[in-house]
Amino acid sequence: MVMLMWITMLLFSHTNSAQMNIVNQPNPVITAASGDNVTLHCLRVEEGDTDPIIWYKQALGHEPRAMVTVQKVVKNPIFEDQFNSPRFTVENLIGSCNLKITNVETSDEAVYYCGLKKFAIAFGKGTFLSVKGDGDVKVSVFQSGVSDSVPAGASVTLQCSVLSESRSADLQVLWFRAAPPQSHPQIIYTHHNSSHQCESGSPTHTCVYNFSKNILSLSDTGTYYCAVAVCGKIIFGNGTRVQLERSVDPVVIYLAVALGVCVVVIFALIFVLTCERKNFDQRTVRLKQGSLTDKTLDQDCDIMEVNYAALHFNERRAKRGRVKKQQPQDIIYSDVRRPSVT
């Protein structure tokens, strides 16, 4: 039984079930000018959830850094030293935990993630805060989705939308891929004029760029960034993470088979033990019945009384004048059995 529990625990520890999003960041991209005030939204999907929420900031080319931890039982949020500034505040409501940034600076441009801490941290899809200064080129880069899982050998199509005040001919759109152990994103593709569709409006132009890639192995996975090079600057999108679909771990299959065999063996043993117990009970009953029958017969024999009687038969007297030779007398014994009356 202990081994069965151990196998069950290992089976559930290796199972990769589909995880539902328990936090939602509804705004994938927010664009703000220097000096603006912005609110980054983080919604709790489960009602009444009291687990702590942690906000992270990931600037391009840097690791995510924890900004603030918000707990229901603690009134005031706990800010990390680097972000302990009056510009950062938290709006902690029943169904949301929003991060507010006042007087936005160019250094605030990054991807912000909110994570709900349970046994592990469940992250939202992130919000990219794009900050534009007065002298900056009015260009915004949007990427559809932040995560895409595909089977090995399949093709994935990534989409990128570029909003600008310049014509598309003045823009150079690039695709970068970042994946360990590379320290920096590497350029993998450059769009040409025929590889996009544009819509001109007043005062902005919108162009949609598609990039297809065959995902053959782990070397093709990573985070793909759409970027625009204009006026000596490179403006990145928030990135799309591409990863292979996880196949079933062979360990899970072996554990499942072992668990099934253990269950079958246990039920077989229970069945055999039940049959043996039933047969034993039947033999016991038969032995008891036979013992009672023999005892009854012995008692019947014991209470029988035996009387013996000797019968003497005399021969007829011989006639006078004749003398017969004496013959031996015959004695016959007989017994009469009768049950004694009690």
C-alpha positions, 0 to 999 in steps of 0.5 A, a space after each residue: 500500500 505504501 508503494 502504491 501511494 508513492 507511485 501515485 504521488 510520483 505520477 501526479 508530480 510528473 503530470 503536466 496538466 493544462 494550467 488555467 490563467 488565474 490572473 489577467 492583464 487585459 492591456 498588452 501594450 500601453 503607450 504613454 508620453 514622458 510625464 503622463 500617469 498610467 495604470 497597469 491593470 491586473 485582474 484576479 480571475 478567481 473570486 475571493 482569492 487572497 493569495 499575494 500578488 507580486 509585480 515584476 518589471 523586465 526591461 529589454 535585455 534584463 532579467 525580471 525584477 520584483 517591484 512590490 508584493 501585495 498581500 490581503 492581510 497586510 494593509 500596505 504593499 511592500 516595495 523593493 528598495 529600487 522601486 520605493 518611490 512615491 511615483 509607484 503606488 498600488 490600487 488593491 481592490 477586491 478583484 484586481 491589484 493595479 500598479 500606478 506610475 505617475 510622472 512616467 519617465 523613459 526608464 519606465 519603458 519595460 514589460 510589467 508582469 503581475 504574478 499570483 503566488 500560490 504553490 508557484 507563481 502564476 504570471 499574467 501575459 504582461 503589459 508593455 509600457 512604451 514611453 515616448 519623449 518629446 523628441 522621439 519618433 512616433 512609432 509603436 510596435 505591437 505583437 499579437 500574443 506573448 506565448 505560442 506552443 507548437 509541436 515539433 516540425 510545425 510552422 508558426 506565423 508571428 504577427 507584428 503591427 507597426 503604427 507610425 507617423 512616417 511612411 513604411 518606406 522610411 521604416 526598417 522592420 527586423 525580427 530578433 530571437 532571444 534564447 539561452 545561452 545567447 546573451 543578446 537577441 540576434 537578428 534573424 530576418 529583415 522585412 522588405 517592402 513586399 512582405 507587409 500590408 499597410 493602411 494609411 490614415 490621418 495622421 498615422 500609418 499602420 502596417 502589419 508584418 507576418 513572419 513564418 518559422 518552422 519549429 524543428 527543435 529546441 534550437 528554434 524556440 525562444 522569444 521572438 521580437 519584432 523591432 523597428 529601426 528608424 532615425 538611429 533607434 531600434 524600437 522593440 515589441 513586447 515579444 512572442 515566446 515560442 516553445 515546443 509542446 511538451 510530450 508525455 514524459 516516459 516516466 509518467 507512462 511507466 508510473 501509470 503502468 506500474 500503478 495499473 499493475 499494482 491495482 490489478 494485483 491488489 484486486 486479484 489478491 483480495 479475490 483469492 483471499 475472499 475465495 479461500 476464506 469462503 472455502 475454509 468456512 464451508 469446510 469448517 461447517 461440514 466438519 462440525 456437521 460430521 462430528 455431530 452425526 458421529 456423536 449422535 450415533 455413539 450415543 444411540 449405541 450407548 443407550 441400547 441394553 443387551 439381554 442374553 437368554 439361554 434356551 434349553 431344548 429337551 429331546 422327547 422321551 424315548 419309548 420303553 424298551 429302547 435305549 438310545 445313545 445319549 446325545 449332547 445337548 444343544 444350547 442356543 443364545 440369542 440377544 434382544 436389543 431394546 432402547 432404554 426409556 429415559 
